[in-house]
Amino acid sequence: MPRDFPDDFHDGTPRPPQGGAPVGRIDDLSPIEARAVRLLRLWCDAGRASVAARLTPDLDPGPAEAAAQALDALARLCGTHGRRPLMRHAAECACLGADEAWFARLVGHGAEAAHEEALMLALAFLRVDAAFDAAHLAEALGLGLRRAGISRRRLH
């Protein structure tokens, strides 16, 4: 009797949730990408106001709030228009999950104003109707983090 192809290579051990599999470490990311992942985790745990408060020492309150709003809108967009739920690791985890790596790179391209690259990544995870908005929000967040000087130093 034929078997399904995915089961042919599965040994029965539990698999991490799709998108949550560790693919690296946060410390291996660029400073902006690492900060984006940490802020995403903070947003998931405590919300937009906590993200703005975390950014305020590095930015004036207005730009900190704008960056926090961009993260809030981007995370919500991922939640409502993602092809599946976005997976993340715990706030203090040193691992980098697959979805977090995607998010980090999306914001990294945004910080470089690499519109086509950000759009290409957005299309890999989000529905087409949300990809353009995601690329725009990633740029707003990435440039906000860049203005804070995060690209020149590691802030945790």
Buried (B, 14 or more C-beta within 10 A) or exposed (E): EEEEEEEEEEEEEEEEEEBBBBBBEBEEBBBBBBBBBBBBBBBBEEEBEBBBBBBBEBBEEEBBBBBBBBBBBBBEBBEEBBEEEBBBBEEEBEBBBBBBBBBBBBBBBBBBEBBEBBBBBBBEBBBEEBBBBBBBBBBBBBBBBBBBEBBEEEBE
